[in-house]
Amino acid sequence: MLILRKSHRKVTSVRHSRTMNTTKTAAAHPLVSSAPAFFPLAGRRGLVLGIANEHSIAWGCARILQARGASLVLSCLNDKARPYSQILADSIGAPLMCCDVEQPGDLAAVVAGAVQKLGGLDFVVHCIAWAPKEDLIGRVTDSSANGFNRAMQVSCHSFAELAKLAEPHMATGGTLITMSYIGADGAVPSYGLMGPVKAALESLVRYMALELGPRQLRVHAVSPGPVPTRAASGLPDFYALMARSAHSAPLGRVVTIDEIGGCVAFLVGPDASGMTGQTIYVDGGLHAVR
Ligand SMILES: NC(=O)c1ccc[n+]([C@@H]2O[C@H](COP(=O)([O-])OP(=O)(O)OC[C@H]3O[C@@H](n4cnc5c(N)ncnc54)[C@H](O)[C@@H]3O)[C@@H](O)[C@H]2O)c1
C-alpha cells in the first residue's frame, strides 16, 4: 500500500515531523477561532460518545459542533476517565455521562439521559474503539476468538445498538456518524485486528443507511488519517505510521481533530441532507494516492 511504500525514503525524524505538522495545521486551520458568524447547527441536538481527553477525535467533534450552534451531551468511559473529560465538557457547557458499552444497560442509560436533557436527538457521533492489547499487537491470524469478538462488540456492534436506541428519539430524521480508518479498505501493517473490525463497521454503515433511509436517518463513517490519540498510541509503530502518512498524503501533513470535527459538522448539518451510506475520508488525500 502506497502510504507505507513511499514512506521508507522519508521517515527521518518522526518526532520532529509530528511537531512540525501539528504546528502547521494548527496555524493554517483555526476552525474554532475563525468559526463563521452563523450557526448552521442551531437547534440541533446531539450525543457525542468517546471523549477520553483533549486529544480525542470525539472532543474535536464536540467543540466544532458546539461552535456551530449544536446542543450536546457527551460521554466518557467511566469515573476514571471523567476528570479528564469533565473539564472539557464544562468548557462548552455540555453534560457529561459515563458509558461503557460492554456493561449491559450503559448505552441505553446514556441515550435516555441525552434525550431527557435535550428533549430528543438529531444526531449521534460514535467515536469508540477498543481491542484487547494482546490481540491488537499480534497477528490477526493468531487472534483469540474472545479478543476478536470483544473488539467487534465495542468498536462495531455498539454502533448498531446505539442506532436502535436513538432511532425512536429521532422523530423527524437525523444523522448517525461513526469513525473508521483506511485499514478497513486494505491491509495496513500494524493496524492488525482493527482492520477487519473497521471493514465490518463500514459495511454496517451501508446496511444501516439502507434500513434507516426511509425514516430520513442518514448514516456515515468518517475515516480520518492517523491522529495522535490515546487509542492510536496503543497500536505498534503508530508514530512511524503517522509520519509516513503525513509524507505520502497529497496535503503533506496529518489532519487535526478540528478538521475531523468540521467534516462531522457538515454531515450532520442541512447541507448534507442528500447524503447517506458513505465512508468519507479526512486524511489529507492519503486514500486517493498509490
Ligand atoms: N487516532 C487515529 O489515528 C484514528 C484514525 C482513524 C479512526 N480513528 C477512530 O476514532 C475513534 C476515536 O478514537 P480516538 O483516536 O479519538 O482515541 P481516544 O482514545 O481518544 O478515543 C477512544 C474512545 O473509545 C472509548 N472506549 C473504549 N472502550 C470503550 C467501551 N467499552 N465503552 C465505551 N467507550 C469505550 C475510550 O474510552 C475513548 O474515549 C475510534 O473509533 C478510532 O478507531 C482514530
The ligand as an ORCA input file, in Angstrom:
! r2SCAN-3c Opt
* xyz 0 1
  N      -6.483      8.314     16.173
  C      -6.458      7.866     14.953
  O      -5.411      7.874     14.283
  C      -7.713      7.360     14.321
  C      -7.767      7.242     12.923
  C      -8.934      6.754     12.349
  C     -10.010      6.412     13.135
  N      -9.918      6.540     14.488
  C     -11.086      6.164     15.289
  O     -11.574      7.279     16.005
  C     -12.334      6.815     17.107
  C     -11.934      7.592     18.364
  O     -10.620      7.214     18.753
  P      -9.502      8.290     19.141
  O      -8.388      8.074     18.195
  O     -10.089      9.622     19.306
  O      -8.959      7.716     20.527
  P      -9.439      8.004     22.036
  O      -8.640      7.067     22.875
  O      -9.360      9.436     22.356
  O     -10.965      7.582     21.991
  C     -11.378      6.241     22.014
  C     -12.543      6.202     22.971
  O     -13.128      4.882     22.984
  C     -13.579      4.698     24.316
  N     -13.872      3.305     24.633
  C     -13.043      2.237     24.623
  N     -13.696      1.135     25.085
  C     -14.963      1.545     25.377
  C     -16.098      0.897     25.899
  N     -16.085     -0.406     26.243
  N     -17.228      1.605     26.071
  C     -17.283      2.923     25.772
  N     -16.214      3.608     25.288
  C     -15.073      2.923     25.096
  C     -12.426      5.237     25.141
  O     -12.810      5.417     26.491
  C     -12.121      6.515     24.411
  O     -12.893      7.579     24.920
  C     -12.105      5.313     17.170
  O     -13.168      4.647     16.545
  C     -10.845      5.137     16.365
  O     -10.706      3.826     15.826
  C      -8.807      7.017     15.095
*
